[in-house]
Amino acid sequence: MLVRDAMTPDPATLDLSEQLGDAIVSMLRHGIRHLPVVDGGVVVGIITDRDVKMALGPDAAHLDLD
């Protein structure tokens, strides 16, 4: 099996300059926990729901818009 057979084509992404809240909205909207981060169309990283929770602090037990 090749990677292309298992990958998600045309995934949701976040621009490097977007806000953390945009990541939450996108994750909730798409029902996903990981987002590639792009800069000028080039993938420069990935942000996960765990990254977001850690950035929000100990009160962020789960992702929501509150």
PDB file of N, CA, C, O and CB in Angstrom:
ATOM      1  N   MET A   1       0.841  -1.169   0.000  1.00  0.00           N
ATOM      2  CA  MET A   1       0.000   0.000   0.000  1.00  0.00           C
ATOM      3  C   MET A   1       0.890   1.238   0.000  1.00  0.00           C
ATOM      4  O   MET A   1       1.906   1.280   0.693  1.00  0.00           O
ATOM      5  CB  MET A   1      -0.959  -0.005   1.213  1.00  0.00           C
ATOM      6  N   LEU A   2       0.510   2.225  -0.765  1.00  0.00           N
ATOM      7  CA  LEU A   2       1.246   3.476  -0.839  1.00  0.00           C
ATOM      8  C   LEU A   2       0.602   4.532   0.052  1.00  0.00           C
ATOM      9  O   LEU A   2      -0.585   4.448   0.369  1.00  0.00           O
ATOM     10  CB  LEU A   2       1.317   3.971  -2.286  1.00  0.00           C
ATOM     11  N   VAL A   3       1.387   5.520   0.452  1.00  0.00           N
ATOM     12  CA  VAL A   3       0.880   6.618   1.276  1.00  0.00           C
ATOM     13  C   VAL A   3      -0.314   7.276   0.597  1.00  0.00           C
ATOM     14  O   VAL A   3      -1.298   7.593   1.265  1.00  0.00           O
ATOM     15  CB  VAL A   3       1.987   7.659   1.542  1.00  0.00           C
ATOM     16  N   ARG A   4      -0.251   7.487  -0.702  1.00  0.00           N
ATOM     17  CA  ARG A   4      -1.339   8.157  -1.416  1.00  0.00           C
ATOM     18  C   ARG A   4      -2.658   7.394  -1.309  1.00  0.00           C
ATOM     19  O   ARG A   4      -3.728   7.978  -1.476  1.00  0.00           O
ATOM     20  CB  ARG A   4      -0.969   8.333  -2.878  1.00  0.00           C
ATOM     21  N   ASP A   5      -2.585   6.090  -1.030  1.00  0.00           N
ATOM     22  CA  ASP A   5      -3.795   5.291  -0.881  1.00  0.00           C
ATOM     23  C   ASP A   5      -4.457   5.490   0.494  1.00  0.00           C
ATOM     24  O   ASP A   5      -5.639   5.188   0.661  1.00  0.00           O
ATOM     25  CB  ASP A   5      -3.467   3.816  -1.092  1.00  0.00           C
ATOM     26  N   ALA A   6      -3.714   5.985   1.454  1.00  0.00           N
ATOM     27  CA  ALA A   6      -4.229   6.146   2.806  1.00  0.00           C
ATOM     28  C   ALA A   6      -4.398   7.605   3.224  1.00  0.00           C
ATOM     29  O   ALA A   6      -5.049   7.883   4.232  1.00  0.00           O
ATOM     30  CB  ALA A   6      -3.319   5.456   3.769  1.00  0.00           C
ATOM     31  N   MET A   7      -3.824   8.541   2.466  1.00  0.00           N
ATOM     32  CA  MET A   7      -3.827   9.949   2.872  1.00  0.00           C
ATOM     33  C   MET A   7      -5.182  10.616   2.664  1.00  0.00           C
ATOM     34  O   MET A   7      -6.041  10.103   1.947  1.00  0.00           O
ATOM     35  CB  MET A   7      -2.767  10.710   2.103  1.00  0.00           C
ATOM     36  N   THR A   8      -5.353  11.756   3.300  1.00  0.00           N
ATOM     37  CA  THR A   8      -6.533  12.587   3.103  1.00  0.00           C
ATOM     38  C   THR A   8      -6.195  13.619   2.033  1.00  0.00           C
ATOM     39  O   THR A   8      -5.348  14.484   2.254  1.00  0.00           O
ATOM     40  CB  THR A   8      -6.985  13.276   4.443  1.00  0.00           C
ATOM     41  N   PRO A   9      -6.847  13.536   0.880  1.00  0.00           N
ATOM     42  CA  PRO A   9      -6.563  14.535  -0.155  1.00  0.00           C
ATOM     43  C   PRO A   9      -7.203  15.878   0.204  1.00  0.00           C
ATOM     44  O   PRO A   9      -8.284  15.922   0.790  1.00  0.00           O
ATOM     45  CB  PRO A   9      -7.075  14.050  -1.530  1.00  0.00           C
ATOM     46  N   ASP A  10      -6.530  16.961  -0.149  1.00  0.00           N
ATOM     47  CA  ASP A  10      -7.027  18.322   0.062  1.00  0.00           C
ATOM     48  C   ASP A  10      -7.466  18.552   1.514  1.00  0.00           C
ATOM     49  O   ASP A  10      -8.622  18.894   1.763  1.00  0.00           O
ATOM     50  CB  ASP A  10      -8.196  18.603  -0.883  1.00  0.00           C
ATOM     51  N   PRO A  11      -6.551  18.368   2.469  1.00  0.00           N
ATOM     52  CA  PRO A  11      -6.922  18.515   3.877  1.00  0.00           C
ATOM     53  C   PRO A  11      -7.172  19.966   4.259  1.00  0.00           C
ATOM     54  O   PRO A  11      -6.691  20.888   3.601  1.00  0.00           O
ATOM     55  CB  PRO A  11      -5.839  17.936   4.762  1.00  0.00           C
ATOM     56  N   ALA A  12      -7.928  20.153   5.328  1.00  0.00           N
ATOM     57  CA  ALA A  12      -8.087  21.483   5.920  1.00  0.00           C
ATOM     58  C   ALA A  12      -6.713  21.904   6.430  1.00  0.00           C
ATOM     59  O   ALA A  12      -5.961  21.074   6.940  1.00  0.00           O
ATOM     60  CB  ALA A  12      -9.171  21.491   7.084  1.00  0.00           C
ATOM     61  N   THR A  13      -6.382  23.180   6.299  1.00  0.00           N
ATOM     62  CA  THR A  13      -5.107  23.706   6.776  1.00  0.00           C
ATOM     63  C   THR A  13      -5.336  25.028   7.502  1.00  0.00           C
ATOM     64  O   THR A  13      -6.415  25.615   7.428  1.00  0.00           O
ATOM     65  CB  THR A  13      -4.113  23.892   5.602  1.00  0.00           C
ATOM     66  N   LEU A  14      -4.318  25.477   8.193  1.00  0.00           N
ATOM     67  CA  LEU A  14      -4.313  26.793   8.827  1.00  0.00           C
ATOM     68  C   LEU A  14      -3.117  27.567   8.320  1.00  0.00           C
ATOM     69  O   LEU A  14      -2.040  27.004   8.117  1.00  0.00           O
ATOM     70  CB  LEU A  14      -4.280  26.677  10.376  1.00  0.00           C
ATOM     71  N   ASP A  15      -3.306  28.852   8.116  1.00  0.00           N
ATOM     72  CA  ASP A  15      -2.192  29.716   7.752  1.00  0.00           C
ATOM     73  C   ASP A  15      -1.409  30.045   9.020  1.00  0.00           C
ATOM     74  O   ASP A  15      -1.983  30.131  10.106  1.00  0.00           O
ATOM     75  CB  ASP A  15      -2.691  31.019   7.039  1.00  0.00           C
ATOM     76  N   LEU A  16      -0.136  30.223   8.880  1.00  0.00           N
ATOM     77  CA  LEU A  16       0.762  30.521   9.997  1.00  0.00           C
ATOM     78  C   LEU A  16       0.306  31.744  10.798  1.00  0.00           C
ATOM     79  O   LEU A  16       0.572  31.829  11.997  1.00  0.00           O
ATOM     80  CB  LEU A  16       2.175  30.745   9.479  1.00  0.00           C
ATOM     81  N   SER A  17      -0.369  32.677  10.155  1.00  0.00           N
ATOM     82  CA  SER A  17      -0.771  33.923  10.821  1.00  0.00           C
ATOM     83  C   SER A  17      -2.155  33.858  11.459  1.00  0.00           C
ATOM     84  O   SER A  17      -2.604  34.851  12.033  1.00  0.00           O
ATOM     85  CB  SER A  17      -0.740  35.053   9.834  1.00  0.00           C
ATOM     86  N   GLU A  18      -2.846  32.720  11.378  1.00  0.00           N
ATOM     87  CA  GLU A  18      -4.182  32.628  11.964  1.00  0.00           C
ATOM     88  C   GLU A  18      -4.118  32.511  13.484  1.00  0.00           C
ATOM     89  O   GLU A  18      -3.084  32.158  14.051  1.00  0.00           O
ATOM     90  CB  GLU A  18      -4.935  31.433  11.380  1.00  0.00           C
ATOM     91  N   GLN A  19      -5.237  32.813  14.128  1.00  0.00           N
ATOM     92  CA  GLN A  19      -5.345  32.791  15.581  1.00  0.00           C
ATOM     93  C   GLN A  19      -5.590  31.364  16.092  1.00  0.00           C
ATOM     94  O   GLN A  19      -6.061  30.502  15.351  1.00  0.00           O
ATOM     95  CB  GLN A  19      -6.476  33.726  16.042  1.00  0.00           C
ATOM     96  N   LEU A  20      -5.267  31.135  17.348  1.00  0.00           N
ATOM     97  CA  LEU A  20      -5.503  29.835  17.967  1.00  0.00           C
ATOM     98  C   LEU A  20      -6.993  29.478  17.916  1.00  0.00           C
ATOM     99  O   LEU A  20      -7.347  28.313  17.736  1.00  0.00           O
ATOM    100  CB  LEU A  20      -5.000  29.834  19.425  1.00  0.00           C
ATOM    101  N   GLY A  21      -7.852  30.471  18.072  1.00  0.00           N
ATOM    102  CA  GLY A  21      -9.295  30.243  17.983  1.00  0.00           C
ATOM    103  C   GLY A  21      -9.709  29.705  16.623  1.00  0.00           C
ATOM    104  O   GLY A  21     -10.656  28.925  16.522  1.00  0.00           O
ATOM    105  N   ASP A  22      -8.998  30.124  15.569  1.00  0.00           N
ATOM    106  CA  ASP A  22      -9.292  29.611  14.230  1.00  0.00           C
ATOM    107  C   ASP A  22      -8.994  28.117  14.147  1.00  0.00           C
ATOM    108  O   ASP A  22      -9.691  27.375  13.456  1.00  0.00           O
ATOM    109  CB  ASP A  22      -8.479  30.373  13.169  1.00  0.00           C
ATOM    110  N   ALA A  23      -7.962  27.687  14.853  1.00  0.00           N
ATOM    111  CA  ALA A  23      -7.629  26.260  14.881  1.00  0.00           C
ATOM    112  C   ALA A  23      -8.754  25.479  15.550  1.00  0.00           C
ATOM    113  O   ALA A  23      -9.147  24.415  15.071  1.00  0.00           O
ATOM    114  CB  ALA A  23      -6.287  26.019  15.623  1.00  0.00           C
ATOM    115  N   ILE A  24      -9.272  26.009  16.660  1.00  0.00           N
ATOM    116  CA  ILE A  24     -10.364  25.340  17.361  1.00  0.00           C
ATOM    117  C   ILE A  24     -11.595  25.243  16.462  1.00  0.00           C
ATOM    118  O   ILE A  24     -12.200  24.178  16.337  1.00  0.00           O
ATOM    119  CB  ILE A  24     -10.710  26.088  18.662  1.00  0.00           C
ATOM    120  N   VAL A  25     -11.953  26.350  15.845  1.00  0.00           N
ATOM    121  CA  VAL A  25     -13.127  26.367  14.960  1.00  0.00           C
ATOM    122  C   VAL A  25     -12.963  25.341  13.846  1.00  0.00           C
ATOM    123  O   VAL A  25     -13.887  24.578  13.562  1.00  0.00           O
ATOM    124  CB  VAL A  25     -13.341  27.777  14.359  1.00  0.00           C
ATOM    125  N   SER A  26     -11.804  25.319  13.219  1.00  0.00           N
ATOM    126  CA  SER A  26     -11.571  24.401  12.109  1.00  0.00           C
ATOM    127  C   SER A  26     -11.618  22.940  12.566  1.00  0.00           C
ATOM    128  O   SER A  26     -12.205  22.092  11.894  1.00  0.00           O
ATOM    129  CB  SER A  26     -10.223  24.702  11.455  1.00  0.00           C
ATOM    130  N   MET A  27     -10.995  22.655  13.716  1.00  0.00           N
ATOM    131  CA  MET A  27     -11.009  21.284  14.231  1.00  0.00           C
ATOM    132  C   MET A  27     -12.433  20.830  14.535  1.00  0.00           C
ATOM    133  O   MET A  27     -12.814  19.708  14.200  1.00  0.00           O
ATOM    134  CB  MET A  27     -10.141  21.176  15.493  1.00  0.00           C
ATOM    135  N   LEU A  28     -13.214  21.694  15.167  1.00  0.00           N
ATOM    136  CA  LEU A  28     -14.593  21.345  15.493  1.00  0.00           C
ATOM    137  C   LEU A  28     -15.439  21.198  14.234  1.00  0.00           C
ATOM    138  O   LEU A  28     -16.219  20.253  14.113  1.00  0.00           O
ATOM    139  CB  LEU A  28     -15.203  22.398  16.414  1.00  0.00           C
ATOM    140  N   ARG A  29     -15.286  22.128  13.299  1.00  0.00           N
ATOM    141  CA  ARG A  29     -16.071  22.110  12.060  1.00  0.00           C
ATOM    142  C   ARG A  29     -15.808  20.844  11.248  1.00  0.00           C
ATOM    143  O   ARG A  29     -16.735  20.250  10.699  1.00  0.00           O
ATOM    144  CB  ARG A  29     -15.753  23.345  11.213  1.00  0.00           C
ATOM    145  N   HIS A  30     -14.547  20.437  11.175  1.00  0.00           N
ATOM    146  CA  HIS A  30     -14.175  19.293  10.346  1.00  0.00           C
ATOM    147  C   HIS A  30     -14.120  17.973  11.123  1.00  0.00           C
ATOM    148  O   HIS A  30     -13.901  16.914  10.535  1.00  0.00           O
ATOM    149  CB  HIS A  30     -12.837  19.551   9.706  1.00  0.00           C
ATOM    150  N   GLY A  31     -14.320  18.039  12.438  1.00  0.00           N
ATOM    151  CA  GLY A  31     -14.273  16.826  13.247  1.00  0.00           C
ATOM    152  C   GLY A  31     -12.904  16.169  13.236  1.00  0.00           C
ATOM    153  O   GLY A  31     -12.788  14.946  13.156  1.00  0.00           O
ATOM    154  N   ILE A  32     -11.854  17.006  13.317  1.00  0.00           N
ATOM    155  CA  ILE A  32     -10.482  16.498  13.259  1.00  0.00           C
ATOM    156  C   ILE A  32      -9.687  16.970  14.475  1.00  0.00           C
ATOM    157  O   ILE A  32     -10.119  17.862  15.205  1.00  0.00           O
ATOM    158  CB  ILE A  32      -9.788  16.955  11.956  1.00  0.00           C
ATOM    159  N   ARG A  33      -8.526  16.362  14.682  1.00  0.00           N
ATOM    160  CA  ARG A  33      -7.682  16.719  15.825  1.00  0.00           C
ATOM    161  C   ARG A  33      -6.302  17.216  15.431  1.00  0.00           C
ATOM    162  O   ARG A  33      -5.506  17.577  16.298  1.00  0.00           O
ATOM    163  CB  ARG A  33      -7.536  15.539  16.731  1.00  0.00           C
ATOM    164  N   HIS A  34      -6.003  17.241  14.130  1.00  0.00           N
ATOM    165  CA  HIS A  34      -4.691  17.671  13.647  1.00  0.00           C
ATOM    166  C   HIS A  34      -4.877  18.541  12.415  1.00  0.00           C
ATOM    167  O   HIS A  34      -5.708  18.242  11.558  1.00  0.00           O
ATOM    168  CB  HIS A  34      -3.781  16.450  13.327  1.00  0.00           C
ATOM    169  N   LEU A  35      -4.106  19.614  12.327  1.00  0.00           N
ATOM    170  CA  LEU A  35      -4.173  20.498  11.162  1.00  0.00           C
ATOM    171  C   LEU A  35      -2.770  20.845  10.682  1.00  0.00           C
ATOM    172  O   LEU A  35      -1.933  21.278  11.473  1.00  0.00           O
ATOM    173  CB  LEU A  35      -4.959  21.783  11.496  1.00  0.00           C
ATOM    174  N   PRO A  36      -2.509  20.659   9.388  1.00  0.00           N
ATOM    175  CA  PRO A  36      -1.250  21.158   8.849  1.00  0.00           C
ATOM    176  C   PRO A  36      -1.251  22.689   8.889  1.00  0.00           C
ATOM    177  O   PRO A  36      -2.281  23.318   8.645  1.00  0.00           O
ATOM    178  CB  PRO A  36      -1.027  20.643   7.398  1.00  0.00           C
ATOM    179  N   VAL A  37      -0.117  23.274   9.191  1.00  0.00           N
ATOM    180  CA  VAL A  37       0.044  24.729   9.200  1.00  0.00           C
ATOM    181  C   VAL A  37       0.882  25.094   7.978  1.00  0.00           C
ATOM    182  O   VAL A  37       1.946  24.523   7.740  1.00  0.00           O
ATOM    183  CB  VAL A  37       0.721  25.239  10.542  1.00  0.00           C
ATOM    184  N   VAL A  38       0.370  26.069   7.202  1.00  0.00           N
ATOM    185  CA  VAL A  38       1.041  26.441   5.962  1.00  0.00           C
ATOM    186  C   VAL A  38       1.470  27.898   5.984  1.00  0.00           C
ATOM    187  O   VAL A  38       0.874  28.732   6.665  1.00  0.00           O
ATOM    188  CB  VAL A  38       0.132  26.183   4.769  1.00  0.00           C
ATOM    189  N   ASP A  39       2.512  28.183   5.227  1.00  0.00           N
ATOM    190  CA  ASP A  39       3.005  29.542   5.022  1.00  0.00           C
ATOM    191  C   ASP A  39       3.289  29.675   3.540  1.00  0.00           C
ATOM    192  O   ASP A  39       4.243  29.089   3.029  1.00  0.00           O
ATOM    193  CB  ASP A  39       4.290  29.850   5.895  1.00  0.00           C
ATOM    194  N   GLY A  40       2.467  30.441   2.852  1.00  0.00           N
ATOM    195  CA  GLY A  40       2.638  30.586   1.411  1.00  0.00           C
ATOM    196  C   GLY A  40       2.394  29.289   0.656  1.00  0.00           C
ATOM    197  O   GLY A  40       3.007  29.052  -0.385  1.00  0.00           O
ATOM    198  N   GLY A  41       1.507  28.453   1.170  1.00  0.00           N
ATOM    199  CA  GLY A  41       1.196  27.188   0.510  1.00  0.00           C
ATOM    200  C   GLY A  41       2.143  26.047   0.835  1.00  0.00           C
ATOM    201  O   GLY A  41       1.952  24.930   0.354  1.00  0.00           O
ATOM    202  N   VAL A  42       3.162  26.312   1.644  1.00  0.00           N
ATOM    203  CA  VAL A  42       4.137  25.288   2.023  1.00  0.00           C
ATOM    204  C   VAL A  42       3.867  24.855   3.459  1.00  0.00           C
ATOM    205  O   VAL A  42       3.740  25.698   4.347  1.00  0.00           O
ATOM    206  CB  VAL A  42       5.598  25.817   1.869  1.00  0.00           C
ATOM    207  N   VAL A  43       3.778  23.559   3.693  1.00  0.00           N
ATOM    208  CA  VAL A  43       3.560  23.057   5.049  1.00  0.00           C
ATOM    209  C   VAL A  43       4.801  23.341   5.893  1.00  0.00           C
ATOM    210  O   VAL A  43       5.915  22.951   5.545  1.00  0.00           O
ATOM    211  CB  VAL A  43       3.236  21.529   5.036  1.00  0.00           C
ATOM    212  N   VAL A  44       4.576  24.039   7.024  1.00  0.00           N
ATOM    213  CA  VAL A  44       5.692  24.386   7.913  1.00  0.00           C
ATOM    214  C   VAL A  44       5.555  23.739   9.284  1.00  0.00           C
ATOM    215  O   VAL A  44       6.449  23.852  10.122  1.00  0.00           O
ATOM    216  CB  VAL A  44       5.789  25.895   8.069  1.00  0.00           C
ATOM    217  N   GLY A  45       4.427  23.058   9.511  1.00  0.00           N
ATOM    218  CA  GLY A  45       4.223  22.403  10.799  1.00  0.00           C
ATOM    219  C   GLY A  45       2.851  21.786  10.886  1.00  0.00           C
ATOM    220  O   GLY A  45       2.123  21.696   9.898  1.00  0.00           O
ATOM    221  N   ILE A  46       2.514  21.364  12.078  1.00  0.00           N
ATOM    222  CA  ILE A  46       1.208  20.777  12.348  1.00  0.00           C
ATOM    223  C   ILE A  46       0.793  21.226  13.743  1.00  0.00           C
ATOM    224  O   ILE A  46       1.630  21.352  14.637  1.00  0.00           O
ATOM    225  CB  ILE A  46       1.239  19.205  12.230  1.00  0.00           C
ATOM    226  N   ILE A  47      -0.494  21.464  13.924  1.00  0.00           N
ATOM    227  CA  ILE A  47      -1.016  21.784  15.245  1.00  0.00           C
ATOM    228  C   ILE A  47      -2.054  20.723  15.590  1.00  0.00           C
ATOM    229  O   ILE A  47      -2.861  20.325  14.749  1.00  0.00           O
ATOM    230  CB  ILE A  47      -1.632  23.234  15.294  1.00  0.00           C
ATOM    231  N   THR A  48      -2.019  20.280  16.823  1.00  0.00           N
ATOM    232  CA  THR A  48      -2.932  19.231  17.270  1.00  0.00           C
ATOM    233  C   THR A  48      -3.862  19.773  18.355  1.00  0.00           C
ATOM    234  O   THR A  48      -3.625  20.842  18.918  1.00  0.00           O
ATOM    235  CB  THR A  48      -2.145  18.006  17.795  1.00  0.00           C
ATOM    236  N   ASP A  49      -4.913  19.022  18.632  1.00  0.00           N
ATOM    237  CA  ASP A  49      -5.808  19.427  19.709  1.00  0.00           C
ATOM    238  C   ASP A  49      -5.050  19.481  21.042  1.00  0.00           C
ATOM    239  O   ASP A  49      -5.366  20.301  21.904  1.00  0.00           O
ATOM    240  CB  ASP A  49      -7.007  18.458  19.806  1.00  0.00           C
ATOM    241  N   ARG A  50      -4.073  18.624  21.203  1.00  0.00           N
ATOM    242  CA  ARG A  50      -3.264  18.634  22.429  1.00  0.00           C
ATOM    243  C   ARG A  50      -2.431  19.914  22.519  1.00  0.00           C
ATOM    244  O   ARG A  50      -2.301  20.495  23.596  1.00  0.00           O
ATOM    245  CB  ARG A  50      -2.342  17.396  22.480  1.00  0.00           C
ATOM    246  N   ASP A  51      -1.869  20.353  21.392  1.00  0.00           N
ATOM    247  CA  ASP A  51      -1.119  21.614  21.371  1.00  0.00           C
ATOM    248  C   ASP A  51      -2.009  22.770  21.824  1.00  0.00           C
ATOM    249  O   ASP A  51      -1.597  23.618  22.615  1.00  0.00           O
ATOM    250  CB  ASP A  51      -0.559  21.893  19.955  1.00  0.00           C
ATOM    251  N   VAL A  52      -3.234  22.786  21.306  1.00  0.00           N
ATOM    252  CA  VAL A  52      -4.181  23.858  21.639  1.00  0.00           C
ATOM    253  C   VAL A  52      -4.523  23.812  23.126  1.00  0.00           C
ATOM    254  O   VAL A  52      -4.511  24.841  23.801  1.00  0.00           O
ATOM    255  CB  VAL A  52      -5.472  23.736  20.786  1.00  0.00           C
ATOM    256  N   LYS A  53      -4.825  22.624  23.629  1.00  0.00           N
ATOM    257  CA  LYS A  53      -5.166  22.478  25.046  1.00  0.00           C
ATOM    258  C   LYS A  53      -4.013  22.934  25.935  1.00  0.00           C
ATOM    259  O   LYS A  53      -4.233  23.606  26.942  1.00  0.00           O
ATOM    260  CB  LYS A  53      -5.532  21.020  25.363  1.00  0.00           C
ATOM    261  N   MET A  54      -2.789  22.573  25.569  1.00  0.00           N
ATOM    262  CA  MET A  54      -1.623  22.971  26.372  1.00  0.00           C
ATOM    263  C   MET A  54      -1.437  24.485  26.332  1.00  0.00           C
ATOM    264  O   MET A  54      -1.069  25.089  27.340  1.00  0.00           O
ATOM    265  CB  MET A  54      -0.344  22.264  25.864  1.00  0.00           C
ATOM    266  N   ALA A  55      -1.688  25.104  25.179  1.00  0.00           N
ATOM    267  CA  ALA A  55      -1.545  26.551  25.060  1.00  0.00           C
ATOM    268  C   ALA A  55      -2.605  27.281  25.881  1.00  0.00           C
ATOM    269  O   ALA A  55      -2.356  28.374  26.389  1.00  0.00           O
ATOM    270  CB  ALA A  55      -1.634  26.974  23.595  1.00  0.00           C
ATOM    271  N   LEU A  56      -3.792  26.677  26.012  1.00  0.00           N
ATOM    272  CA  LEU A  56      -4.887  27.302  26.756  1.00  0.00           C
ATOM    273  C   LEU A  56      -4.783  27.102  28.260  1.00  0.00           C
ATOM    274  O   LEU A  56      -5.435  27.811  29.027  1.00  0.00           O
ATOM    275  CB  LEU A  56      -6.199  26.761  26.275  1.00  0.00           C
ATOM    276  N   GLY A  57      -3.977  26.152  28.684  1.00  0.00           N
ATOM    277  CA  GLY A  57      -3.745  25.956  30.105  1.00  0.00           C
ATOM    278  C   GLY A  57      -4.549  24.819  30.701  1.00  0.00           C
ATOM    279  O   GLY A  57      -5.275  24.127  29.988  1.00  0.00           O
ATOM    280  N   PRO A  58      -4.424  24.622  32.000  1.00  0.00           N
ATOM    281  CA  PRO A  58      -4.993  23.453  32.671  1.00  0.00           C
ATOM    282  C   PRO A  58      -6.526  23.415  32.675  1.00  0.00           C
ATOM    283  O   PRO A  58      -7.101  22.350  32.902  1.00  0.00           O
ATOM    284  CB  PRO A  58      -4.498  23.407  34.082  1.00  0.00           C
ATOM    285  N   ASP A  59      -7.194  24.525  32.437  1.00  0.00           N
ATOM    286  CA  ASP A  59      -8.645  24.527  32.441  1.00  0.00           C
ATOM    287  C   ASP A  59      -9.243  24.044  31.121  1.00  0.00           C
ATOM    288  O   ASP A  59     -10.464  23.932  31.008  1.00  0.00           O
ATOM    289  CB  ASP A  59      -9.145  25.908  32.748  1.00  0.00           C
ATOM    290  N   ALA A  60      -8.419  23.760  30.134  1.00  0.00           N
ATOM    291  CA  ALA A  60      -8.905  23.347  28.826  1.00  0.00           C
ATOM    292  C   ALA A  60      -8.928  21.820  28.749  1.00  0.00           C
ATOM    293  O   ALA A  60      -8.040  21.209  28.155  1.00  0.00           O
ATOM    294  CB  ALA A  60      -8.022  23.942  27.697  1.00  0.00           C
ATOM    295  N   ALA A  61      -9.935  21.218  29.345  1.00  0.00           N
ATOM    296  CA  ALA A  61     -10.048  19.761  29.339  1.00  0.00           C
ATOM    297  C   ALA A  61     -10.449  19.235  27.976  1.00  0.00           C
ATOM    298  O   ALA A  61     -10.094  18.113  27.613  1.00  0.00           O
ATOM    299  CB  ALA A  61     -11.050  19.306  30.379  1.00  0.00           C
ATOM    300  N   HIS A  62     -11.193  20.041  27.207  1.00  0.00           N
ATOM    301  CA  HIS A  62     -11.590  19.662  25.857  1.00  0.00           C
ATOM    302  C   HIS A  62     -11.737  20.925  25.011  1.00  0.00           C
ATOM    303  O   HIS A  62     -11.825  22.032  25.541  1.00  0.00           O
ATOM    304  CB  HIS A  62     -12.915  18.844  25.873  1.00  0.00           C
ATOM    305  N   LEU A  63     -11.763  20.749  23.715  1.00  0.00           N
ATOM    306  CA  LEU A  63     -11.880  21.908  22.829  1.00  0.00           C
ATOM    307  C   LEU A  63     -13.322  22.354  22.728  1.00  0.00           C
ATOM    308  O   LEU A  63     -14.223  21.549  22.488  1.00  0.00           O
ATOM    309  CB  LEU A  63     -11.328  21.587  21.437  1.00  0.00           C
ATOM    310  N   ASP A  64     -13.529  23.636  22.912  1.00  0.00           N
ATOM    311  CA  ASP A  64     -14.818  24.251  22.615  1.00  0.00           C
ATOM    312  C   ASP A  64     -14.568  25.744  22.403  1.00  0.00           C
ATOM    313  O   ASP A  64     -13.461  26.237  22.616  1.00  0.00           O
ATOM    314  CB  ASP A  64     -15.868  23.996  23.772  1.00  0.00           C
ATOM    315  N   LEU A  65     -15.581  26.429  21.994  1.00  0.00           N
ATOM    316  CA  LEU A  65     -15.411  27.850  21.683  1.00  0.00           C
ATOM    317  C   LEU A  65     -15.542  28.741  22.905  1.00  0.00           C
ATOM    318  O   LEU A  65     -15.420  29.960  22.788  1.00  0.00           O
ATOM    319  CB  LEU A  65     -16.416  28.272  20.648  1.00  0.00           C
ATOM    320  N   ASP A  66     -15.787  28.166  24.073  1.00  0.00           N
ATOM    321  CA  ASP A  66     -15.863  28.954  25.309  1.00  0.00           C
ATOM    322  C   ASP A  66     -14.496  28.997  25.921  1.00  0.00           C
ATOM    323  O   ASP A  66     -14.310  29.606  26.975  1.00  0.00           O
ATOM    324  CB  ASP A  66     -16.896  28.365  26.310  1.00  0.00           C
TER     325      ASP A  66
END
